[in-house]
Amino acid sequence: MDDPPDWIAEFTVTPKEFAAHLDALEDSGRTPVTISTLAGHLTGRASLPPRPVLLTFDDGFADLPGPTADLLARRSLPATAYLTTGAITPGGRSLLPPAPMMTLDRVTELERSGMEIGSHTVSHAQLDTLTGKHLRAELFDSKAVLEDTLGHPVPHLAYPHGYNSPRVRAMASRAGYETATAVRHALSSDRDERYRIARLIVRRSHTVADVRAWLAGDGARVAPYRDGPKTIAWRWYRHTRAAVRGPEFAG
């Protein structure tokens, strides 16, 4: 959007810039795939096409069905949408700050347009700080809502803001997810981990040149790699804070 709410502005691009990013993608010769295609490769069931790229959209903002999905459909570009069910369900609970959101009744429309649907939890909490009970509810309940709406399994998850841990990844597996995407600010690879697939966040400050570099396989580190001391320390700090304040927004 051209004029986003302040809290999400860093993670948005204008419609004109978005179109330029898609131009760069089409010029790159890469083949867009959905998360199911990548899952088939990571589990050894199928091979990937040459030079694949995965487009993902988190949360479920109001522009997703309609403007965004239509633009992708016109270009025949498949993508994956990870939806925060508490933010798009009437009367639902969510930690996302105020913003125009899509509604649950438009999920099937998204799917018909060529977007695969995945879960982005119920409330968009920092999953790695939650108690076992709350973590289970975030993963199981969001999956159930989407499956009831679509009438088929939803086996893919995206961790809000990428926050995860070994305990979170184990719970994702027990909840029946086949994959889970993180952030990691890195390019994925053939050796990537199925329950924390690396992604790159496109920020407002990124240029088309940045996107072209990523599409060429440059400009970012390559996963998998171990968490560094700062990441581990930040996780424990947030865990301690959440024990005092309760669940917090992942953003």
LOGUNU-564513 format. One record per residue (C-alpha): residue number from 1; chain; x, y, z. Coordinates in nm, 2 decimals, decimal comma. Each point is the difference from the previous one (the first is absolute). Layout:
% residues N
rec nr: NUM kette: A x: X y: Y z: Z
...
END
This chain:
% residues 251
rec nr: 1 kette: A x: 0,00 y: 0,00 z: 0,00
rec nr: 2 kette: A x: 0,10 y: 0,36 z: -0,05
rec nr: 3 kette: A x: -0,08 y: 0,12 z: 0,35
rec nr: 4 kette: A x: 0,03 y: -0,29 z: 0,25
rec nr: 5 kette: A x: -0,05 y: 0,02 z: 0,38
rec nr: 6 kette: A x: 0,32 y: 0,11 z: 0,17
rec nr: 7 kette: A x: 0,05 y: -0,34 z: 0,18
rec nr: 8 kette: A x: 0,01 y: -0,20 z: -0,33
rec nr: 9 kette: A x: 0,15 y: 0,26 z: -0,23
rec nr: 10 kette: A x: 0,35 y: -0,15 z: 0,01
rec nr: 11 kette: A x: -0,13 y: -0,32 z: -0,13
rec nr: 12 kette: A x: -0,21 y: 0,14 z: -0,29
rec nr: 13 kette: A x: 0,07 y: 0,11 z: -0,35
rec nr: 14 kette: A x: -0,20 y: 0,23 z: -0,23
rec nr: 15 kette: A x: -0,21 y: -0,16 z: -0,28
rec nr: 16 kette: A x: 0,24 y: 0,15 z: -0,26
rec nr: 17 kette: A x: 0,30 y: -0,15 z: 0,18
rec nr: 18 kette: A x: -0,17 y: -0,34 z: 0,04
rec nr: 19 kette: A x: -0,07 y: -0,01 z: -0,38
rec nr: 20 kette: A x: 0,37 y: 0,08 z: -0,06
rec nr: 21 kette: A x: 0,10 y: -0,28 z: 0,23
rec nr: 22 kette: A x: -0,22 y: -0,24 z: -0,20
rec nr: 23 kette: A x: 0,16 y: 0,13 z: -0,32
rec nr: 24 kette: A x: 0,34 y: -0,09 z: 0,14
rec nr: 25 kette: A x: -0,13 y: -0,34 z: 0,10
rec nr: 26 kette: A x: -0,13 y: -0,07 z: -0,35
rec nr: 27 kette: A x: 0,32 y: 0,13 z: -0,16
rec nr: 28 kette: A x: 0,21 y: -0,22 z: 0,22
rec nr: 29 kette: A x: -0,11 y: -0,33 z: -0,17
rec nr: 30 kette: A x: -0,09 y: -0,15 z: 0,34
rec nr: 31 kette: A x: -0,30 y: -0,23 z: 0,03
rec nr: 32 kette: A x: -0,25 y: 0,10 z: 0,28
rec nr: 33 kette: A x: -0,12 y: -0,29 z: 0,21
rec nr: 34 kette: A x: -0,23 y: -0,05 z: 0,30
rec nr: 35 kette: A x: 0,11 y: -0,13 z: 0,34
rec nr: 36 kette: A x: -0,15 y: -0,34 z: -0,09
rec nr: 37 kette: A x: 0,24 y: -0,03 z: -0,29
rec nr: 38 kette: A x: 0,30 y: 0,08 z: 0,22
rec nr: 39 kette: A x: -0,13 y: -0,24 z: 0,27
rec nr: 40 kette: A x: -0,01 y: -0,28 z: -0,26
rec nr: 41 kette: A x: 0,37 y: 0,07 z: -0,07
rec nr: 42 kette: A x: 0,10 y: 0,02 z: 0,36
rec nr: 43 kette: A x: -0,17 y: -0,33 z: 0,09
rec nr: 44 kette: A x: 0,14 y: -0,17 z: -0,31
rec nr: 45 kette: A x: -0,33 y: -0,06 z: -0,17
rec nr: 46 kette: A x: 0,06 y: 0,23 z: -0,30
rec nr: 47 kette: A x: 0,26 y: 0,21 z: -0,17
rec nr: 48 kette: A x: 0,00 y: 0,38 z: -0,03
rec nr: 49 kette: A x: -0,01 y: 0,18 z: -0,34
rec nr: 50 kette: A x: 0,32 y: 0,18 z: -0,10
rec nr: 51 kette: A x: 0,07 y: 0,32 z: 0,19
rec nr: 52 kette: A x: -0,31 y: 0,00 z: 0,23
rec nr: 53 kette: A x: -0,12 y: 0,30 z: 0,20
rec nr: 54 kette: A x: -0,28 y: 0,01 z: 0,26
rec nr: 55 kette: A x: -0,22 y: 0,31 z: 0,06
rec nr: 56 kette: A x: -0,16 y: 0,01 z: 0,34
rec nr: 57 kette: A x: -0,24 y: 0,25 z: 0,16
rec nr: 58 kette: A x: -0,06 y: 0,01 z: 0,37
rec nr: 59 kette: A x: -0,29 y: 0,11 z: 0,23
rec nr: 60 kette: A x: -0,29 y: 0,05 z: -0,24
rec nr: 61 kette: A x: -0,03 y: 0,37 z: -0,06
rec nr: 62 kette: A x: -0,29 y: 0,14 z: -0,19
rec nr: 63 kette: A x: 0,19 y: 0,05 z: -0,33
rec nr: 64 kette: A x: 0,08 y: -0,37 z: -0,02
rec nr: 65 kette: A x: -0,33 y: -0,13 z: -0,16
rec nr: 66 kette: A x: -0,06 y: 0,24 z: -0,29
rec nr: 67 kette: A x: 0,29 y: 0,23 z: -0,09
rec nr: 68 kette: A x: 0,29 y: -0,22 z: 0,10
rec nr: 69 kette: A x: -0,15 y: -0,34 z: -0,10
rec nr: 70 kette: A x: -0,13 y: 0,15 z: -0,33
rec nr: 71 kette: A x: 0,34 y: 0,14 z: -0,10
rec nr: 72 kette: A x: 0,16 y: -0,34 z: 0,07
rec nr: 73 kette: A x: -0,27 y: -0,18 z: -0,19
rec nr: 74 kette: A x: 0,03 y: 0,23 z: -0,30
rec nr: 75 kette: A x: 0,37 y: -0,09 z: -0,02
rec nr: 76 kette: A x: -0,07 y: -0,38 z: 0,07
rec nr: 77 kette: A x: 0,22 y: 0,02 z: 0,32
rec nr: 78 kette: A x: -0,09 y: -0,25 z: 0,27
rec nr: 79 kette: A x: 0,06 y: 0,10 z: 0,36
rec nr: 80 kette: A x: -0,07 y: -0,11 z: 0,36
rec nr: 81 kette: A x: -0,21 y: 0,21 z: 0,25
rec nr: 82 kette: A x: 0,05 y: -0,07 z: 0,37
rec nr: 83 kette: A x: -0,30 y: 0,13 z: 0,19
rec nr: 84 kette: A x: -0,04 y: 0,11 z: 0,36
rec nr: 85 kette: A x: -0,35 y: -0,14 z: 0,08
rec nr: 86 kette: A x: -0,07 y: 0,21 z: 0,30
rec nr: 87 kette: A x: 0,05 y: 0,31 z: -0,20
rec nr: 88 kette: A x: -0,23 y: -0,10 z: -0,29
rec nr: 89 kette: A x: -0,28 y: -0,17 z: 0,19
rec nr: 90 kette: A x: -0,29 y: 0,22 z: 0,13
rec nr: 91 kette: A x: 0,04 y: 0,02 z: 0,37
rec nr: 92 kette: A x: 0,34 y: -0,17 z: -0,01
rec nr: 93 kette: A x: 0,29 y: 0,09 z: 0,23
rec nr: 94 kette: A x: 0,32 y: 0,13 z: -0,14
rec nr: 95 kette: A x: 0,31 y: 0,19 z: 0,12
rec nr: 96 kette: A x: 0,04 y: 0,17 z: -0,33
rec nr: 97 kette: A x: -0,03 y: 0,38 z: 0,03
rec nr: 98 kette: A x: -0,29 y: 0,16 z: -0,19
rec nr: 99 kette: A x: 0,01 y: -0,03 z: -0,38
rec nr: 100 kette: A x: -0,24 y: -0,08 z: -0,28
rec nr: 101 kette: A x: -0,03 y: -0,38 z: -0,01
rec nr: 102 kette: A x: -0,17 y: -0,24 z: -0,24
rec nr: 103 kette: A x: -0,27 y: -0,22 z: 0,14
rec nr: 104 kette: A x: -0,02 y: -0,38 z: 0,04
rec nr: 105 kette: A x: -0,28 y: -0,03 z: -0,26
rec nr: 106 kette: A x: 0,25 y: 0,11 z: -0,27
rec nr: 107 kette: A x: 0,25 y: -0,28 z: 0,06
rec nr: 108 kette: A x: -0,16 y: -0,23 z: -0,27
rec nr: 109 kette: A x: 0,02 y: 0,30 z: -0,24
rec nr: 110 kette: A x: 0,37 y: 0,02 z: 0,06
rec nr: 111 kette: A x: 0,04 y: -0,37 z: -0,07
rec nr: 112 kette: A x: -0,19 y: 0,02 z: -0,32
rec nr: 113 kette: A x: 0,22 y: 0,29 z: -0,12
rec nr: 114 kette: A x: 0,31 y: -0,24 z: 0,03
rec nr: 115 kette: A x: 0,13 y: 0,07 z: 0,35
rec nr: 116 kette: A x: 0,07 y: -0,29 z: 0,23
rec nr: 117 kette: A x: -0,12 y: 0,06 z: 0,36
rec nr: 118 kette: A x: 0,20 y: -0,07 z: 0,31
rec nr: 119 kette: A x: -0,03 y: 0,08 z: 0,37
rec nr: 120 kette: A x: 0,16 y: 0,30 z: 0,17
rec nr: 121 kette: A x: -0,14 y: -0,09 z: 0,34
rec nr: 122 kette: A x: -0,31 y: 0,14 z: 0,18
rec nr: 123 kette: A x: 0,13 y: 0,32 z: 0,16
rec nr: 124 kette: A x: 0,35 y: 0,07 z: -0,14
rec nr: 125 kette: A x: 0,17 y: -0,05 z: 0,33
rec nr: 126 kette: A x: 0,37 y: -0,07 z: 0,06
rec nr: 127 kette: A x: -0,03 y: -0,38 z: -0,01
rec nr: 128 kette: A x: 0,34 y: -0,07 z: 0,16
rec nr: 129 kette: A x: -0,12 y: 0,18 z: 0,32
rec nr: 130 kette: A x: -0,33 y: -0,18 z: 0,05
rec nr: 131 kette: A x: -0,09 y: -0,27 z: 0,25
rec nr: 132 kette: A x: -0,07 y: -0,35 z: -0,15
rec nr: 133 kette: A x: -0,38 y: 0,05 z: 0,03
rec nr: 134 kette: A x: 0,00 y: 0,33 z: -0,18
rec nr: 135 kette: A x: 0,24 y: -0,11 z: -0,26
rec nr: 136 kette: A x: -0,21 y: -0,30 z: -0,08
rec nr: 137 kette: A x: -0,31 y: 0,21 z: -0,03
rec nr: 138 kette: A x: 0,17 y: 0,25 z: -0,24
rec nr: 139 kette: A x: 0,12 y: -0,28 z: -0,23
rec nr: 140 kette: A x: -0,30 y: -0,25 z: 0,01
rec nr: 141 kette: A x: -0,28 y: 0,25 z: 0,01
rec nr: 142 kette: A x: 0,11 y: 0,21 z: -0,29
rec nr: 143 kette: A x: 0,05 y: -0,31 z: -0,21
rec nr: 144 kette: A x: -0,35 y: -0,12 z: 0,09
rec nr: 145 kette: A x: -0,17 y: 0,32 z: -0,09
rec nr: 146 kette: A x: 0,17 y: 0,01 z: -0,34
rec nr: 147 kette: A x: -0,07 y: -0,36 z: -0,07
rec nr: 148 kette: A x: -0,37 y: 0,04 z: 0,09
rec nr: 149 kette: A x: -0,03 y: 0,30 z: -0,23
rec nr: 150 kette: A x: 0,18 y: -0,16 z: -0,30
rec nr: 151 kette: A x: -0,11 y: -0,36 z: 0,05
rec nr: 152 kette: A x: 0,34 y: -0,15 z: -0,04
rec nr: 153 kette: A x: 0,33 y: -0,04 z: 0,20
rec nr: 154 kette: A x: 0,22 y: 0,31 z: 0,06
rec nr: 155 kette: A x: 0,34 y: -0,15 z: 0,06
rec nr: 156 kette: A x: 0,22 y: 0,31 z: 0,00
rec nr: 157 kette: A x: 0,09 y: 0,26 z: 0,26
rec nr: 158 kette: A x: 0,18 y: 0,33 z: 0,03
rec nr: 159 kette: A x: 0,14 y: 0,10 z: 0,34
rec nr: 160 kette: A x: -0,11 y: 0,36 z: 0,08
rec nr: 161 kette: A x: 0,31 y: 0,22 z: -0,06
rec nr: 162 kette: A x: 0,20 y: -0,32 z: -0,03
rec nr: 163 kette: A x: 0,01 y: -0,06 z: 0,37
rec nr: 164 kette: A x: 0,05 y: -0,37 z: 0,07
rec nr: 165 kette: A x: 0,21 y: -0,24 z: 0,21
rec nr: 166 kette: A x: 0,06 y: -0,38 z: 0,01
rec nr: 167 kette: A x: -0,31 y: -0,03 z: 0,23
rec nr: 168 kette: A x: -0,21 y: 0,20 z: -0,25
rec nr: 169 kette: A x: 0,12 y: -0,20 z: -0,30
rec nr: 170 kette: A x: -0,08 y: -0,33 z: 0,18
rec nr: 171 kette: A x: -0,35 y: 0,12 z: 0,08
rec nr: 172 kette: A x: -0,05 y: 0,11 z: -0,36
rec nr: 173 kette: A x: 0,08 y: -0,35 z: -0,11
rec nr: 174 kette: A x: -0,24 y: -0,15 z: 0,26
rec nr: 175 kette: A x: -0,27 y: 0,23 z: -0,12
rec nr: 176 kette: A x: 0,02 y: -0,16 z: -0,34
rec nr: 177 kette: A x: 0,18 y: 0,27 z: -0,19
rec nr: 178 kette: A x: 0,23 y: -0,13 z: -0,28
rec nr: 179 kette: A x: 0,21 y: 0,32 z: -0,02
rec nr: 180 kette: A x: 0,05 y: 0,32 z: 0,19
rec nr: 181 kette: A x: 0,16 y: 0,32 z: -0,13
rec nr: 182 kette: A x: 0,20 y: 0,23 z: 0,22
rec nr: 183 kette: A x: 0,18 y: 0,32 z: -0,11
rec nr: 184 kette: A x: 0,37 y: -0,03 z: 0,06
rec nr: 185 kette: A x: 0,07 y: 0,28 z: -0,25
rec nr: 186 kette: A x: 0,16 y: -0,25 z: -0,23
rec nr: 187 kette: A x: -0,04 y: -0,19 z: -0,32
rec nr: 188 kette: A x: -0,12 y: -0,36 z: 0,03
rec nr: 189 kette: A x: 0,18 y: -0,30 z: -0,15
rec nr: 190 kette: A x: -0,02 y: -0,37 z: -0,08
rec nr: 191 kette: A x: 0,13 y: -0,06 z: 0,35
rec nr: 192 kette: A x: -0,25 y: 0,22 z: 0,18
rec nr: 193 kette: A x: -0,19 y: -0,12 z: 0,31
rec nr: 194 kette: A x: -0,37 y: -0,09 z: -0,07
rec nr: 195 kette: A x: -0,12 y: 0,16 z: 0,33
rec nr: 196 kette: A x: 0,18 y: 0,33 z: -0,03
rec nr: 197 kette: A x: 0,03 y: 0,07 z: -0,37
rec nr: 198 kette: A x: 0,19 y: 0,32 z: -0,06
rec nr: 199 kette: A x: -0,17 y: 0,31 z: -0,15
rec nr: 200 kette: A x: 0,09 y: 0,35 z: -0,08
rec nr: 201 kette: A x: -0,22 y: 0,29 z: 0,12
rec nr: 202 kette: A x: -0,05 y: 0,26 z: -0,27
rec nr: 203 kette: A x: 0,02 y: 0,33 z: 0,19
rec nr: 204 kette: A x: -0,10 y: 0,35 z: -0,13
rec nr: 205 kette: A x: 0,37 y: 0,09 z: -0,01
rec nr: 206 kette: A x: 0,09 y: -0,28 z: -0,24
rec nr: 207 kette: A x: 0,04 y: 0,10 z: -0,36
rec nr: 208 kette: A x: -0,07 y: -0,19 z: -0,32
rec nr: 209 kette: A x: 0,38 y: -0,05 z: -0,03
rec nr: 210 kette: A x: -0,02 y: -0,18 z: 0,34
rec nr: 211 kette: A x: -0,27 y: -0,23 z: -0,13
rec nr: 212 kette: A x: 0,19 y: -0,07 z: -0,32
rec nr: 213 kette: A x: 0,31 y: -0,09 z: 0,20
rec nr: 214 kette: A x: -0,21 y: -0,25 z: 0,21
rec nr: 215 kette: A x: -0,14 y: -0,15 z: -0,31
rec nr: 216 kette: A x: 0,35 y: -0,05 z: -0,13
rec nr: 217 kette: A x: 0,09 y: -0,18 z: 0,33
rec nr: 218 kette: A x: 0,21 y: 0,29 z: 0,14
rec nr: 219 kette: A x: -0,03 y: 0,26 z: 0,27
rec nr: 220 kette: A x: -0,10 y: -0,22 z: 0,29
rec nr: 221 kette: A x: 0,14 y: -0,30 z: 0,19
rec nr: 222 kette: A x: -0,12 y: -0,35 z: -0,07
rec nr: 223 kette: A x: -0,18 y: -0,23 z: 0,24
rec nr: 224 kette: A x: 0,03 y: -0,22 z: 0,19
rec nr: 225 kette: A x: 0,22 y: 0,14 z: 0,27
rec nr: 226 kette: A x: 0,00 y: -0,01 z: 0,38
rec nr: 227 kette: A x: -0,15 y: 0,27 z: 0,21
rec nr: 228 kette: A x: 0,26 y: 0,25 z: 0,12
rec nr: 229 kette: A x: 0,05 y: 0,11 z: 0,36
rec nr: 230 kette: A x: -0,20 y: 0,32 z: -0,05
rec nr: 231 kette: A x: -0,30 y: -0,19 z: -0,14
rec nr: 232 kette: A x: 0,00 y: -0,24 z: 0,30
rec nr: 233 kette: A x: 0,05 y: 0,28 z: 0,25
rec nr: 234 kette: A x: -0,29 y: 0,20 z: -0,16
rec nr: 235 kette: A x: -0,22 y: -0,30 z: 0,02
rec nr: 236 kette: A x: 0,06 y: -0,05 z: 0,37
rec nr: 237 kette: A x: -0,05 y: 0,37 z: 0,07
rec nr: 238 kette: A x: -0,34 y: -0,01 z: -0,17
rec nr: 239 kette: A x: -0,09 y: -0,32 z: 0,18
rec nr: 240 kette: A x: 0,07 y: 0,16 z: 0,34
rec nr: 241 kette: A x: -0,20 y: 0,31 z: -0,10
rec nr: 242 kette: A x: -0,29 y: -0,21 z: -0,12
rec nr: 243 kette: A x: -0,01 y: -0,18 z: 0,34
rec nr: 244 kette: A x: -0,06 y: 0,33 z: 0,17
rec nr: 245 kette: A x: -0,22 y: 0,18 z: -0,26
rec nr: 246 kette: A x: -0,17 y: -0,30 z: -0,17
rec nr: 247 kette: A x: -0,01 y: -0,07 z: -0,38
rec nr: 248 kette: A x: 0,13 y: 0,28 z: -0,22
rec nr: 249 kette: A x: -0,04 y: 0,10 z: -0,36
rec nr: 250 kette: A x: 0,27 y: -0,15 z: -0,23
rec nr: 251 kette: A x: 0,11 y: 0,30 z: -0,21
END
